[in-house]
Amino acid sequence: MEKEYFEDQTFDQTSITEVPLTQAHYDYCQFKGCNLEQYDLSDYKFTECTFIDCNLSLANLSGCSIQDVKFQNCKLMGLHFETCNPFNISFTFKDCILDHSSFYKLKIKKTNFHGSRLQEVDFESADLSLADFSDTDLSMANFTQTNLEKANFLTATNYSIDPDSNKIKGAKFSLQGLPGLLEKHQIKIQY
């Protein structure tokens, strides 16, 4: 049975309350102000869609296909992105809250997390080469065996990255971020 197909449509909280989102393929659609908290999005397909001011916290993403999707000012807490369909997975985040989410082992080069809060996010074994963490809060984020080559951390804050257990060649850090790279050595740095 073939999935429903929606193209160039806009969905808001009123429309999804009247007719709940169905397991379908959404192309070039906009989702504005939608509360999809704990929604079962397994096997949905989103291609070149935009989510603005939405809450997708604790949604089930098993088998969900996310390709070239933009999230802006969204609440995305506790999401397991590693359960998504990995084929062509790509997304950008601007001013989002992604606390307690997981990107475990994902190959998500060039991902932009601009202005987002990424507290206690799991990036273990992920490929984040060329990622942009501008203006992000990375408190207690887990970077273990992570590829961070050429990633931008210049204006990121609160990160702790062990250079011995991550690939950081060519990554950009500011002087203020130096303590986050030396934390395991318990060195006191004064400015």
Salt bridges, closest charged atoms under 4 A:
ASP27 OD1 - HIS25 NE2 3.06
GLU82 OE2 - HIS80 ND1 2.96
ASP95 OD2 - LYS94 NZ 3.58
ASP99 OD2 - ARG117 NH2 2.54
GLU120 OE1 - HIS100 ND1 3.86
ASP135 OD2 - HIS114 NE2 3.39
ASP162 OD1 - LYS184 NZ 3.34
ASP164 OD2 - LYS184 NZ 2.56
